[in-house]
Amino acid sequence: MSELLEITMIVSFGASWPLNVIKSYKARTTKGKSLAFLLLIFFGYVAGISSKLINPVYMAQFAEKWYVLFFYVLNFIMVGADILVYIRNKKLDKMNEK
């Protein structure tokens, strides 16, 4: 049951990331975005993934509970994509200032 609640939290939190990445990409600016916030979330997912990988109880049951780690990794990738879009948009902001 705890895995189901954890997945619900991760899916709820991560549901907005694809939309956020698309919005950032279309906006072509970093205005209203915080790199510090994105990095904090990114490293939070690193910690969450690491906690799963070093947990011997979870790893012993990995064949049955792989889906928990899957959602962590999926959100990690989405936040990483948002960071890359932020970097692109930062370059566009600098070009637009000139």
DOSE-164870 format. One line per 2 residues: for each residue x negated, y, z of C-alpha. Coordinates in steps of 0.001 Angstrom, whole numbers, plus 500000, padded with zeros to 6 digits. Layout:
residues N
X,Y,Z; ...
end
This chain:
residues 98
500000,500000,500000; 497165,502425,500779
495815,501972,497228; 499230,502860,495810
499349,506041,497885; 495794,506872,496857
496664,506398,493185; 499754,508570,493619
497547,511321,495061; 494936,510986,492323
497508,510868,489505; 499434,513818,490933
496274,515849,491327; 494898,514843,487949
498057,515218,485881; 497340,518875,485258
493747,518457,484030; 494475,517611,480385
496818,520601,480132; 494257,522801,481863
491501,521734,479462; 493703,522444,476438
494732,525830,477850; 491100,526750,478530
490047,525665,475060; 492760,527744,473388
492151,530777,475617; 488506,531046,474463
487597,532969,477626; 486492,532277,481192
488726,534981,482629; 490756,533519,485452
488473,530473,485776; 485937,529682,488482
482904,527555,487709; 482290,527121,491437
485795,525661,491837; 485313,523281,488904
481955,522118,490241; 483405,521573,493712
486173,519380,492270; 483654,517592,490022
481387,516713,492948; 484425,515685,494977
485151,513082,492323; 481499,511990,492398
481923,511429,496147; 485221,509572,495672
483771,507292,492989; 480649,506689,495065
482726,505818,498124; 484525,503139,496120
481308,501715,494686; 479567,501417,498058
482614,500042,499896; 482020,496273,500169
485690,495530,500908; 486829,497391,497788
484114,495854,495614; 484996,492348,496840
488546,492961,495589; 487546,494911,492479
489119,492425,490056; 492532,493121,491610
492027,496816,492412; 490002,498186,489476
492814,500616,488632; 492053,502784,491682
488544,503501,490417; 489901,503959,486882
491963,506987,487938; 489010,508543,489756
486850,508161,486649; 489599,509492,484365
489953,512655,486451; 486162,512975,486684
485995,512964,482874; 488775,515567,482607
487038,517916,485055; 483769,517373,483189
485506,518309,479943; 486872,521452,481585
483347,522387,482709; 482080,521950,479142
484905,524131,477822; 484046,526712,480490
480434,526774,479248; 481626,527185,475655
484007,529954,476660; 481277,531730,478645
479174,531848,475464; 482167,533183,473539
482711,535857,476206; 479078,536975,475821
479402,537071,472039; 482587,539143,472291
480882,541661,474580; 478302,542494,471910
end
